[in-house]
Amino acid sequence: MSGQDEGEDDPIFAKDVLGQVEGLEVRIMDLSGANGAEPVEVVRGFGTIAHANAFARRYVRDSVDICRAPGMDARSVMAAWGTFGEDAEVQGAGDDAWRSATELADFAARPATDAEERNWRVLDPRRDEEDEEEEDGEG
């Protein structure tokens, strides 16, 4: 069974969970202000709101943990993330969009205990495009 086949069984990718939504994107924002109000990048290709939300949540979780140094308390982690981290904003999902503010305090208070909490790359729709390009070039 290929990785793509396995992904079809995952409810995050199931179009009947929250339905296929056109125009979903996740805007990655550099909190250092280096890009001003413009995103560092815009990730497109999400088929469902659940997929976009899961990607954004894991992306922010990873960013918070990257900003965490040993011995930092939650307040210090929040300050570091607010200065050096990256936020992810789900666009096109309306009220169903995940927002970092709802979980940020929890992320800062406790490091991720499961690597999967931070693994946004496995949910990155650009990965599917790269896989397709590799398959097209193989034959």
Secondary structure, 3 states (H helix, E strand, C coil): CCHHHHHHHCCCCCHHHHCECCCCEEEEEECCCCCCCCCCEEEECCCEHHHHHHHHHHHHHHHHHHHCCCCCCHHHHHHHHHHHCEEEEEECCHHHCCCHHHCHHHHHHCCCCCHHHHCCHHHCHHHHHHHHHHHHHCC
